[in-house]
């Protein structure tokens, strides 16, 4: 994709969409739009739930900042449209976006490269109660149940019995995509923001409820975030090395976020997922990590665009 000086033309901030994360995407998009306009950039907002092609034709952007979370924005489809139109855009490309959105395929790649990720099993409609009990035992007796391509913890639940696993599977299946059960790793949760081939300081997340769900991510004021995360230098380096390796293994570029659990007994870090279009709201983690690294929100947005405009 050709290099673009984003200061020389209009930036379209793509937001909204039709996925479960629409409201969060609108918040992220407006934060980016307001920041660009405050910096004197010619920027317009486009809700991709409308007539995207007509809106792009009307606004003639030289660059698109993608703030659409979830399906239709984070899975490679929007990226493919922009590539066909010849419009440079923020974040990862078509294939990397599709891979990162698919938690199952991400795990396949990481396992093939020897990167640590919790054991898992794909759940099927045909599984009997005995099959579910066997899967639960195989995965250590306590699991996360999750649709393989949802964000913001939509459809996720914890199960520690065959009845809970069955119910969680049924709920997750409402998202009309495959569902997997993943061994629950007991220990602290971390996230590592990636910006232009480098890791920002890790953040340790302490949710007030059992896990870091949608409410804890975007609505609760009780979720606690620790920066510095409390890791010693050796552990921080190990975490950042694993996070960057996972990000690059999927072909991701520009910016993103990698979510990781640390086993409280062994100290091993386990990869959960890569987010190629993380949130940019006032509760979001990437702006928090950027701030800890000395970057303002405007600096962060500028770096994302500069990193991606030249890819």
Secondary structure as GFF3:
##gff-version 3
##sequence-region A 1 311
A	DSSP	three_ten_helix	6	8	.	.	.	ID=ss1
A	DSSP	beta_strand	11	15	.	.	.	ID=ss2
A	DSSP	alpha_helix	22	38	.	.	.	ID=ss3
A	DSSP	beta_strand	43	47	.	.	.	ID=ss4
A	DSSP	alpha_helix	52	59	.	.	.	ID=ss5
A	DSSP	beta_strand	63	66	.	.	.	ID=ss6
A	DSSP	alpha_helix	77	85	.	.	.	ID=ss7
A	DSSP	beta_strand	88	89	.	.	.	ID=ss8
A	DSSP	alpha_helix	94	101	.	.	.	ID=ss9
A	DSSP	alpha_helix	103	112	.	.	.	ID=ss10
A	DSSP	beta_strand	120	123	.	.	.	ID=ss11
A	DSSP	alpha_helix	129	138	.	.	.	ID=ss12
A	DSSP	beta_strand	143	147	.	.	.	ID=ss13
A	DSSP	beta_strand	157	159	.	.	.	ID=ss14
A	DSSP	alpha_helix	162	173	.	.	.	ID=ss15
A	DSSP	beta_strand	179	183	.	.	.	ID=ss16
A	DSSP	beta_strand	189	195	.	.	.	ID=ss17
A	DSSP	beta_strand	198	199	.	.	.	ID=ss18
A	DSSP	beta_strand	203	206	.	.	.	ID=ss19
A	DSSP	alpha_helix	214	218	.	.	.	ID=ss20
A	DSSP	beta_strand	224	226	.	.	.	ID=ss21
A	DSSP	alpha_helix	233	249	.	.	.	ID=ss22
A	DSSP	beta_strand	255	262	.	.	.	ID=ss23
A	DSSP	beta_strand	269	275	.	.	.	ID=ss24
A	DSSP	alpha_helix	285	292	.	.	.	ID=ss25
A	DSSP	alpha_helix	297	309	.	.	.	ID=ss26
###
